[in-house]
Amino acid sequence: MRRARAAFVGRGGAVLLCPLLSWLCAAGDLAAAAPAGGEASGTPSNVQADQVSVDSRGATLLATGHVSVTYGTLRVTSDSLRLNRSDGTAVFQGHVAVTDPAGRALGDTITLFATRDGRVVRVLLAGHASVETPAYAVIADRIDADRARDRITADAHVTLFSQPDVIVTGTRATYDQRSGDAVILGSASAPATVQNRDGRIAGARVDFSRNDMRAVIRGPVTADLFDAKLTGAGATIDLRRGIAVFAGGAVVSRRQGMLEADEITVFYRDRRFIAKGRTHLTYRDSEGSPSP
């Protein structure tokens, strides 16, 4: 049997759904599960849209056109909404924006998971996804924001911006908002990178600390060093001071020759570097072949 629906259409403006949510609470056998205050379990405190429909059991709400929803201090706007009262999920589609005092999140499709008292504990973003705050931003194809654990997981074409000028990229990233630590993984075709105004280092993995403004790059690593190329097994960089240490058989290659060392420390802002440990320098002649 086809389920009956109640439809509400705004005339010349949006429909305000505080009364409708109370009706949704009272529908069918769900009334007993509704928390105090007349709000349905897992539902927002208020919904506004051009058109809204609710099924006969009050389990599913559909809204389209200039959708605006609030969960406490969190506000969501989109083109459409499907609200599932049974599991507390809300699926927003089309130009979705989520804002709260900490920042905002954007995506083509965003799914919110709410508790019985209407607290949003998880946000899934897909398609042109981003999480933005005044201090940092994460951009990716898909983002899973765990608000209960203050952790962000991003997948595919990941970019992490951190003030004032740090950019970290990779194929997958996890960011702990409490500690300010991020782990960014790369792939064979798209290595993880960290860069700022001083330079850029690429490797298999980047461990980045926003609080210390330091990064550990696990190798093999490569970097552009002035007019040369630098490689090594791994590197660490102090992004505040512009000093990087390349270890594990570091090699500086340039047209005139090649320098090999156990460790090379690069002072980007002074445009100089120091080789430590066992070192070997090879010069090339004008024809490009190594000198004897």
Summary of the structure (lengths in Angstrom):
residues: 292
radius of gyration: 26.6
end to end distance: 89.4
largest distance: 90.5
contacts: 960
relative contact order: 0.07
helix: 6%
strand: 64%
